[in-house]
Amino acid sequence: MNKAGDAHRRGELPEAFIEQVKRALEHLYDFPLLQRHPLARDLAPSVERAGETAGQFLRRELINAIETLNPGPSVPFRAPHARLYNLLHLHYVEGMTIQEAAHELGVSLRQAYRDLRRGEESVAAVLWARHFQNVHEEPRAIDLSSLQAEMGRLEPHPRPVDARYLLQRAYKAVERLAQQRATRLQIHAPTEQVVISADPTVAQQILTGLLSYVVQQARGGTVEGVLTAGDERATFMLSYMSAPGPASAELPAVVTQLIEKQGWKLEEHRHPDGARSMALHMSAYGPTVLVIDDNEGLVELLDRYLTGHACRVVAAASGREGLELAQEIRPDAIVLDVMMPEVDGWEVLQTLRTRPQTSAIPVIVCSVFNDPELAYSLGASLFLPKPVRRDDVLNALRELGVV
């Protein structure tokens, strides 16, 4: 019994099939490519309709599969359970960029990519059920990179962590390799904690992969690493002399993609004499959350709780102050109370959505009035009824891809 049959009976889909569907969606209006696509051969009926090619049939099936996810006109456009369909339709059918679609839906770019992946899997599930429900052999598939699939599934969960501890573990992992390569590995770090916002597992793999790469490229001599702390970020600088000869290998793709997933930045400098340096910039704190609420107790509670989850919390005690701060600091998300004096939350929400600088910021509306439809119609990304518990806000931020 083959893997596809096993996967199907477990309610799973072959990863290669999902990637094929993704590639077909990316070329929805490229008829020559769709005509040659393996899915055109696998999905098209044995007898083609009059005047319809296999590529045209594939395009129609893809659009029909997207439409099966449509929750209907009664569901607000920005409601969470309408987001997958709207994102797929805006990006693939209407041709918007991911950035434009995220802006329309009021979600972060990170959340848009996450939802797009879920949407692609949903479309694949529809097509699989429609065409391969009773088939026990895997559809012919192109050979796809397992790295791409792994990165699609990876969802980092950042929290405050001491970079010195991660670096110490990475050093231990490559110490033997350095000895075998006759390379001295010298790491310098502050005596105080260097707190960064990171998923410890992902960060550990990045630092280990980076040190391993540098040790192998140096091929002898000394590799010096210096960890420094700043107000907004920490930096790990590696310096060494590369071996003479042909151009050195590039940093492994898995390391560069993990750095991107973590939201960090890597800078490389190569000099004519063979000297090389690499600077890894790591965020000292995670996303910024602006809490607009005149309830000081709730603000303090969220401040303590979210700070423990690598968020920076900025408070505004009034609607006017909240609007000013939103435009000034451009937070990653806003938690907005409705019942406030002078300028209420509904007015704040509408103003946020009409200003170009703040229109794309995800907004979580909190209200004692259980009226999510009104909130979504005015542009809310999520709605939470009061009283709000701290876990509710954290879960909402996770759903929006902020943390």
C-alpha positions as CSV (number, residue, x, y, z in Angstrom):
1,M,0.0,0.0,0.0
2,N,1.5,3.3,-1.0
3,K,2.0,6.6,0.9
4,A,-0.7,8.4,-0.9
5,G,-3.3,5.8,0.0
6,D,-2.2,5.8,3.6
7,A,-2.2,9.6,3.8
8,H,-5.7,9.8,2.3
9,R,-7.1,7.2,4.8
10,R,-5.6,9.2,7.7
11,G,-7.3,12.3,6.4
12,E,-4.0,13.8,5.3
13,L,-2.9,15.0,1.8
14,P,0.4,14.2,0.1
15,E,2.6,17.3,0.5
16,A,3.6,17.1,-3.2
17,F,-0.1,17.3,-4.2
18,I,-0.5,20.5,-2.1
19,E,2.5,22.0,-3.7
20,Q,1.2,21.2,-7.2
21,V,-2.0,22.9,-6.4
22,K,-0.1,26.0,-5.1
23,R,1.9,26.2,-8.3
24,A,-1.2,25.9,-10.4
25,L,-2.9,28.7,-8.4
26,E,0.2,30.9,-8.9
27,H,-0.3,30.5,-12.7
28,L,-4.0,30.6,-12.8
29,Y,-4.1,32.8,-16.0
30,D,-1.1,31.3,-17.6
31,F,-2.9,28.8,-20.0
32,P,0.2,27.4,-21.7
33,L,1.7,26.5,-18.3
34,L,-1.6,25.1,-17.0
35,Q,-1.9,23.0,-20.1
36,R,1.4,21.4,-19.4
37,H,0.9,21.2,-15.6
38,P,0.7,17.6,-14.2
39,L,-2.6,18.4,-12.5
40,A,-4.1,19.1,-16.0
41,R,-3.4,15.5,-16.9
42,D,-4.4,14.1,-13.5
43,L,-7.6,16.0,-13.0
44,A,-8.9,16.3,-16.5
45,P,-11.6,13.8,-17.5
46,S,-10.6,11.2,-20.1
47,V,-13.0,12.7,-22.6
48,E,-12.5,16.5,-22.7
49,R,-15.5,18.8,-23.1
50,A,-16.0,20.2,-26.5
51,G,-13.9,23.3,-27.0
52,E,-12.2,23.0,-23.5
53,T,-8.6,22.0,-23.1
54,A,-7.1,20.3,-20.1
55,G,-5.6,23.6,-19.0
56,Q,-8.9,25.4,-19.2
57,F,-10.5,22.5,-17.2
58,L,-7.8,22.8,-14.5
59,R,-8.4,26.5,-14.2
60,R,-12.1,26.0,-13.8
61,E,-11.7,23.3,-11.2
62,L,-9.3,25.6,-9.2
63,I,-11.7,28.5,-9.2
64,N,-14.6,26.2,-8.3
65,A,-12.6,24.8,-5.4
66,I,-12.0,28.3,-4.1
67,E,-15.7,29.1,-4.4
68,T,-16.6,26.1,-2.2
69,L,-14.9,28.0,0.7
70,N,-17.1,31.0,0.2
71,P,-19.1,31.5,3.5
72,G,-21.8,33.5,1.7
73,P,-22.9,37.1,1.5
74,S,-24.3,37.2,5.1
75,V,-20.8,36.9,6.6
76,P,-18.9,40.2,7.1
77,F,-15.9,40.6,4.7
78,R,-13.3,40.8,7.5
79,A,-14.8,38.1,9.7
80,P,-12.2,35.4,10.6
81,H,-14.1,32.5,9.1
82,A,-14.4,34.4,5.8
83,R,-10.7,35.3,5.6
84,L,-9.4,32.2,3.9
85,Y,-11.8,32.5,1.0
86,N,-11.3,36.3,0.6
87,L,-7.6,36.0,0.7
88,L,-7.5,33.3,-2.0
89,H,-10.0,35.2,-4.1
90,L,-8.2,38.6,-3.8
91,H,-4.7,37.1,-4.4
92,Y,-5.2,34.4,-7.0
93,V,-8.5,35.3,-8.8
94,E,-8.3,39.1,-8.6
95,G,-4.5,39.2,-8.8
96,M,-3.7,41.4,-5.8
97,T,-0.3,41.1,-4.2
98,I,-0.2,39.5,-0.7
99,Q,0.6,42.9,0.7
100,E,-2.5,44.4,-0.9
101,A,-4.7,41.5,0.2
102,A,-3.5,41.8,3.8
103,H,-4.2,45.5,3.7
104,E,-7.8,44.8,2.5
105,L,-8.4,42.3,5.2
106,G,-6.8,44.2,8.0
107,V,-4.3,41.5,8.9
108,S,-0.5,41.4,9.3
109,L,1.6,40.2,6.3
110,R,2.8,37.3,8.4
111,Q,-0.8,36.2,9.1
112,A,-1.7,36.6,5.4
113,Y,1.0,34.2,4.4
114,R,-0.1,31.8,7.1
115,D,-3.7,32.0,6.0
116,L,-2.8,31.7,2.4
117,R,-1.0,28.4,3.1
118,R,-4.1,27.1,4.9
119,G,-6.3,28.2,2.0
120,E,-4.1,26.4,-0.5
121,E,-4.3,23.3,1.6
122,S,-8.1,23.7,1.7
123,V,-8.3,24.0,-2.1
124,A,-6.1,20.9,-2.4
125,A,-8.4,19.0,0.0
126,V,-11.4,19.9,-2.1
127,L,-9.7,18.7,-5.3
128,W,-8.3,15.6,-3.7
129,A,-11.8,14.6,-2.4
130,R,-13.4,15.4,-5.7
131,H,-10.9,13.5,-8.0
132,F,-9.0,11.0,-5.9
133,Q,-11.4,9.9,-3.2
134,N,-11.5,6.3,-4.5
135,V,-8.0,6.2,-6.0
136,H,-5.3,4.4,-4.1
137,E,-2.3,5.6,-5.9
138,E,-0.6,8.9,-5.6
139,P,-1.2,11.3,-8.5
140,R,1.9,11.8,-10.6
141,A,3.8,14.6,-9.0
142,I,6.8,16.8,-9.7
143,D,9.7,16.4,-7.4
144,L,9.4,19.1,-4.8
145,S,11.7,20.3,-2.1
146,S,10.9,19.1,1.4
147,L,12.6,22.3,2.7
148,Q,9.8,24.4,1.2
149,A,7.2,22.2,2.8
150,E,8.9,22.3,6.2
151,M,9.2,26.1,6.1
152,G,5.5,26.3,5.2
153,R,4.6,24.3,8.3
154,L,7.0,26.1,10.7
155,E,5.3,28.7,13.0
156,P,7.8,30.3,15.4
157,H,6.5,31.2,18.9
158,P,8.8,33.9,20.2
159,R,9.4,34.6,23.9
160,P,12.1,36.4,25.8
161,V,15.3,34.4,25.9
162,D,18.9,35.0,26.8
163,A,21.0,35.0,23.6
164,R,24.1,34.1,25.6
165,Y,22.5,30.7,26.6
166,L,21.6,30.0,23.0
167,L,25.1,30.9,21.8
168,Q,26.7,28.7,24.5
169,R,24.7,25.7,23.3
170,A,25.5,26.5,19.6
171,Y,29.2,26.7,20.6
172,K,29.1,23.3,22.3
173,A,27.4,21.8,19.2
174,V,30.2,22.9,16.8
175,E,33.2,22.7,19.2
176,R,34.3,19.3,18.0
177,L,33.9,20.3,14.3
178,A,36.2,23.3,15.0
179,Q,38.8,21.1,16.6
180,Q,38.7,18.7,13.6
181,R,39.2,21.7,11.2
182,A,42.0,23.2,13.3
183,T,40.0,26.3,13.8
184,R,39.9,28.3,17.0
185,L,36.4,29.5,17.8
186,Q,36.4,32.5,20.2
187,I,33.1,33.9,21.5
188,H,32.8,37.1,23.5
189,A,29.6,38.0,25.3
190,P,28.5,40.5,28.0
191,T,28.4,39.3,31.6
192,E,24.8,40.6,31.8
193,Q,21.8,38.9,30.2
194,V,21.2,39.7,26.5
195,V,17.5,39.3,26.2
196,I,16.0,38.8,22.7
197,S,12.6,37.9,21.3
198,A,12.9,34.5,19.7
199,D,11.6,31.0,19.4
200,P,14.3,29.2,21.3
201,T,14.3,26.1,19.0
202,V,14.5,28.1,15.8
203,A,17.1,30.5,17.2
204,Q,19.2,27.6,18.4
205,Q,19.2,26.1,14.9
206,I,20.1,29.5,13.3
207,L,23.1,30.0,15.6
208,T,24.4,26.5,15.3
209,G,24.0,26.5,11.5
210,L,25.8,29.9,11.3
211,L,28.7,28.8,13.4
212,S,29.0,25.5,11.5
213,Y,29.1,27.3,8.2
214,V,31.7,29.8,9.3
215,V,34.0,27.1,10.8
216,Q,33.9,25.2,7.6
217,Q,34.6,28.3,5.5
218,A,37.5,29.5,7.6
219,R,39.3,26.2,7.3
220,G,41.8,26.9,10.0
221,G,42.8,30.1,11.8
222,T,40.6,31.9,14.2
223,V,36.9,32.7,14.1
224,E,35.9,35.5,16.4
225,G,32.3,36.0,17.5
226,V,31.1,39.1,19.5
227,L,27.6,39.4,21.0
228,T,26.5,42.9,21.8
229,A,23.3,44.3,23.3
230,G,21.3,47.4,22.2
231,D,18.0,49.0,23.2
232,E,16.1,47.5,20.2
233,R,18.2,44.7,19.0
234,A,21.2,42.5,19.8
235,T,23.9,41.8,17.2
236,F,26.2,38.7,16.9
237,M,29.2,39.6,14.7
238,L,31.4,36.9,13.2
239,S,34.8,37.7,11.7
240,Y,37.3,35.3,10.0
241,M,39.6,34.9,7.1
242,S,38.2,32.7,4.3
243,A,40.3,30.1,2.7
244,P,42.1,31.0,-0.6
245,G,40.9,29.4,-3.8
246,P,37.5,29.2,-5.5
247,A,34.6,31.3,-4.2
248,S,33.2,29.9,-1.0
249,A,29.9,28.2,-0.7
250,E,26.8,30.2,0.1
251,L,25.1,30.0,3.5
252,P,22.7,27.0,3.5
253,A,19.2,27.9,2.4
254,V,17.7,26.4,5.6
255,V,19.6,28.9,7.7
256,T,18.7,31.9,5.6
257,Q,15.0,30.8,5.6
258,L,15.0,30.3,9.3
259,I,16.5,33.8,9.8
260,E,13.7,35.2,7.7
261,K,11.1,33.2,9.6
262,Q,12.4,34.5,12.9
263,G,12.3,38.1,11.5
264,W,16.0,38.7,11.9
265,K,18.5,40.2,9.5
266,L,21.8,39.0,8.3
267,E,24.5,41.2,6.8
268,E,27.6,39.9,5.1
269,H,30.8,41.7,4.0
270,R,33.6,40.2,1.9
271,H,36.9,42.0,1.4
272,P,39.5,41.5,-1.3
273,D,42.1,40.2,1.1
274,G,39.8,37.3,2.1
275,A,38.5,38.8,5.3
276,R,34.8,38.2,5.9
277,S,32.3,39.3,8.5
278,M,28.7,38.4,9.2
279,A,26.4,40.4,11.4
280,L,23.2,38.7,12.7
281,H,20.7,41.3,14.0
282,M,18.2,39.9,16.5
283,S,15.2,41.8,17.8
284,A,15.4,42.7,21.5
285,Y,11.6,42.6,21.7
286,G,8.8,41.2,19.7
287,P,5.8,43.0,18.2
288,T,4.5,46.2,19.5
289,V,0.8,46.2,20.8
290,L,-1.0,49.4,21.3
291,V,-3.7,49.1,24.0
292,I,-6.3,51.9,23.8
293,D,-8.4,51.6,26.9
294,D,-9.2,54.0,29.8
295,N,-9.2,51.0,32.2
296,E,-5.8,51.2,33.8
297,G,-6.2,47.8,35.5
298,L,-6.7,46.0,32.2
299,V,-3.9,47.8,30.6
300,E,-1.5,46.9,33.4
301,L,-2.7,43.3,33.3
302,L,-2.0,43.0,29.5
303,D,1.3,44.9,29.9
304,R,2.6,42.3,32.4
305,Y,1.2,39.3,30.5
306,L,2.1,40.3,26.9
307,T,5.6,41.5,28.0
308,G,6.2,37.9,29.2
309,H,5.4,36.8,25.6
310,A,8.0,39.1,24.0
311,C,5.6,41.9,23.2
312,R,6.2,45.6,23.8
313,V,3.0,47.1,25.2
314,V,2.2,50.8,24.7
315,A,-0.9,52.2,26.5
316,A,-3.2,55.0,25.5
317,A,-5.9,56.2,28.0
318,S,-8.1,57.9,25.4
319,G,-9.2,57.6,21.8
320,R,-7.4,60.8,20.8
321,E,-4.1,59.7,22.4
322,G,-4.5,56.3,20.8
323,L,-4.9,57.8,17.3
324,E,-1.8,59.9,17.8
325,L,0.3,57.0,19.0
326,A,-0.9,54.7,16.3
327,Q,0.3,57.1,13.7
328,E,3.5,57.8,15.5
329,I,4.7,54.3,16.4
330,R,2.9,52.1,13.8
331,P,2.2,49.2,16.2
332,D,1.9,45.6,14.9
333,A,-1.6,45.4,16.5
334,I,-4.1,47.5,18.4
335,V,-6.4,46.3,21.2
336,L,-9.2,48.8,21.2
337,D,-11.9,49.4,23.8
338,V,-15.3,50.8,22.6
339,M,-16.6,52.5,25.7
340,M,-14.4,55.5,26.1
341,P,-15.3,59.2,26.8
342,E,-15.1,61.9,24.1
343,V,-13.9,59.8,21.2
344,D,-15.4,56.3,21.4
345,G,-13.8,53.1,20.0
346,W,-16.1,53.0,16.9
347,E,-14.9,56.5,15.9
348,V,-11.3,55.5,16.5
349,L,-11.7,52.4,14.4
350,Q,-13.1,54.3,11.5
351,T,-10.4,56.9,11.7
352,L,-7.7,54.2,11.8
353,R,-9.1,52.6,8.7
354,T,-9.3,55.8,6.7
355,R,-5.7,56.9,7.4
356,P,-3.2,55.4,5.0
357,Q,-0.5,55.1,7.7
358,T,-2.7,53.0,10.0
359,S,-5.3,51.4,7.7
360,A,-3.4,48.0,7.5
361,I,-2.8,47.6,11.3
362,P,-4.8,44.7,12.7
363,V,-7.3,45.9,15.3
364,I,-8.9,43.8,18.0
365,V,-12.1,45.4,19.2
366,C,-13.2,44.8,22.8
367,S,-16.8,45.7,23.8
368,V,-19.5,45.0,26.4
369,F,-21.9,45.1,23.5
370,N,-21.8,41.7,21.8
371,D,-22.0,43.1,18.3
372,P,-19.2,41.5,16.2
373,E,-21.0,42.2,12.9
374,L,-20.9,45.9,13.6
375,A,-17.2,45.7,14.5
376,Y,-16.3,43.8,11.3
377,S,-18.3,46.1,9.1
378,L,-16.2,49.1,10.5
379,G,-13.0,47.3,9.8
380,A,-12.1,45.3,12.9
381,S,-9.8,42.3,12.4
382,L,-11.2,40.4,15.4
383,F,-13.8,41.0,18.1
384,L,-13.6,40.1,21.8
385,P,-16.6,40.5,24.1
386,K,-15.9,42.0,27.5
387,P,-14.9,41.0,30.2
388,V,-11.6,40.2,28.3
389,R,-9.2,37.7,29.8
390,R,-5.5,38.0,29.2
391,D,-5.5,34.6,27.4
392,D,-8.2,35.9,25.0
393,V,-6.0,38.7,23.8
394,L,-2.9,36.5,23.4
395,N,-4.9,33.9,21.4
396,A,-6.3,36.7,19.2
397,L,-2.8,38.0,18.6
398,R,-1.8,34.5,17.6
399,E,-4.7,34.2,15.2
400,L,-3.7,37.4,13.5
401,G,-0.1,36.3,13.2
402,V,1.2,39.1,15.4
403,V,2.8,36.7,17.9
